[in-house]
Amino acid sequence: MKRQAETEHWTQRKCPVCGKIFYLQDVTLWVYKMRIQHTSTVYFCSWRCLRAEETAGNPHMKSIKRPRVYSPEYLADSRRAVEMRQKGMTYRQIADTMGIKLDKAYKLANMREVNANDG
């Protein structure tokens, strides 16, 4: 039987991945947690279990992330780089034409948001 002092300020949780029972003193400070589509929070016993759930791809248990917002100028540059790449230009040629660094040309030409809207 547990002593009252041990459980008085502790919250008992069960890990949904491994089934381990663990205790939390302050649930707001616990870092191994994930929200379920704006309804509740699921707590995990360890980083390993949290990552296992994230990589499993369960549609009901997703981390809520804000979508990226790009400026109109950045999107226009990206569309221009995508068009240049589709015409057969290399990333080096795109970077020289636009006056930007090579890694920036690569990022602009491979931007998912622009490529998804074109297809």
Backbone torsions as a table, in degrees:
resi	resn	phi	psi	omega
1	MET	NA	133.0	-178.2
2	LYS	-76.6	143.9	176.1
3	ARG	-72.2	149.1	-177.5
4	GLN	-63.7	-34.2	-179.1
5	ALA	-64.3	-30.2	-179.3
6	GLU	-73.5	-33.4	-174.3
7	THR	-107.0	-4.1	-175.5
8	GLU	-63.2	-43.8	-177.7
9	HIS	-113.2	18.8	-178.3
10	TRP	-116.9	144.9	178.6
11	THR	-108.9	128.8	179.8
12	GLN	-87.4	133.6	176.9
13	ARG	-133.0	158.3	176.2
14	LYS	-122.4	128.4	-178.6
15	CYS	-68.7	127.7	-179.1
16	PRO	-72.7	-15.4	-178.1
17	VAL	-89.7	-56.5	-174.9
18	CYS	-102.2	-13.1	178.9
19	GLY	83.7	4.3	-179.3
20	LYS	-68.8	139.3	175.4
21	ILE	-94.1	128.5	-179.5
22	PHE	-137.8	164.3	-175.4
23	TYR	-119.2	138.8	178.9
24	LEU	-117.1	134.9	177.2
25	GLN	-83.9	-42.8	178.9
26	ASP	-135.4	109.1	-175.5
27	VAL	-67.6	-23.5	179.4
28	THR	-71.8	-24.0	-179.6
29	LEU	-94.2	-7.7	-178.6
30	TRP	-70.7	129.5	-173.6
31	VAL	-93.5	-19.0	-177.6
32	TYR	-92.3	75.9	-178.2
33	LYS	-143.4	159.7	-178.4
34	MET	-147.0	139.2	179.2
35	ARG	-87.1	148.4	176.9
36	ILE	-107.2	96.2	173.2
37	GLN	38.4	56.3	174.8
38	HIS	68.7	8.0	-175.9
39	THR	-102.7	-59.4	-176.8
40	SER	-142.5	176.5	-179.2
41	THR	-116.4	135.5	177.5
42	VAL	-106.5	133.7	-178.2
43	TYR	-107.1	138.9	179.8
44	PHE	-115.1	153.2	-176.7
45	CYS	-77.8	-25.2	-175.3
46	SER	-152.2	169.4	177.1
47	TRP	-63.0	-38.5	-179.9
48	ARG	-59.9	-44.8	-179.6
49	CYS	-69.3	-37.7	176.8
50	LEU	-61.7	-46.6	179.3
51	ARG	-66.3	-35.4	178.1
52	ALA	-63.0	-39.4	178.8
53	GLU	-71.5	-37.8	178.6
54	GLU	-65.4	-40.4	-177.7
55	THR	-80.7	-14.3	178.9
56	ALA	-69.7	-26.1	176.8
57	GLY	77.5	30.4	177.3
58	ASN	-67.0	122.1	-174.8
59	PRO	-67.4	-22.1	-179.2
60	HIS	-85.6	-19.1	-178.0
61	MET	-115.2	90.4	179.8
62	LYS	-125.9	146.3	171.3
63	SER	-72.3	135.1	-178.1
64	ILE	-84.8	116.7	-178.0
65	LYS	-121.4	143.9	176.7
66	ARG	-78.9	142.1	177.5
67	PRO	-70.6	151.2	178.0
68	ARG	-73.6	143.2	178.2
69	VAL	-118.4	122.6	-179.2
70	TYR	-109.7	149.2	178.3
71	SER	-72.5	155.1	178.4
72	PRO	-59.7	-34.1	179.4
73	GLU	-66.7	-41.5	179.5
74	TYR	-64.7	-41.8	178.2
75	LEU	-65.2	-38.2	178.3
76	ALA	-65.5	-42.3	176.5
77	ASP	-62.4	-39.1	-180.0
78	SER	-66.5	-42.1	177.6
79	ARG	-61.6	-40.8	179.0
80	ARG	-63.3	-42.6	179.1
81	ALA	-66.7	-37.8	177.7
82	VAL	-64.1	-43.1	178.5
83	GLU	-62.6	-42.7	178.1
84	MET	-62.1	-40.7	-179.7
85	ARG	-66.7	-37.2	178.7
86	GLN	-69.1	-25.7	176.5
87	LYS	-78.7	-6.8	176.3
88	GLY	103.1	8.4	178.5
89	MET	-74.2	147.3	176.4
90	THR	-80.5	165.9	178.5
91	TYR	-63.8	-35.4	177.7
92	ARG	-62.4	-43.9	179.0
93	GLN	-65.8	-38.9	177.2
94	ILE	-63.6	-44.1	179.8
95	ALA	-62.4	-43.0	179.6
96	ASP	-66.6	-40.3	-179.4
97	THR	-66.2	-42.6	-177.2
98	MET	-87.3	-10.5	179.5
99	GLY	72.6	37.9	-179.4
100	ILE	-126.5	172.7	178.7
101	LYS	-75.0	160.4	-176.7
102	LEU	-62.5	-43.7	-179.1
103	ASP	-66.4	-32.8	176.8
104	LYS	-68.2	-39.0	177.0
105	ALA	-63.3	-40.1	178.3
106	TYR	-63.0	-44.6	179.9
107	LYS	-64.8	-42.5	-179.8
108	LEU	-65.5	-42.1	-176.7
109	ALA	-72.8	-20.1	-178.4
110	ASN	-111.8	21.9	-178.0
111	MET	-69.4	123.7	-175.1
112	ARG	-63.9	-40.9	-174.8
113	GLU	-62.0	-40.1	-179.8
114	VAL	-72.8	-43.7	-179.4
115	ASN	-64.8	-34.6	-179.6
116	ALA	-70.0	-36.1	-179.3
117	ASN	-73.5	-27.8	-178.6
118	ASP	-75.7	-32.8	-174.7
119	GLY	-85.5	NA	NA
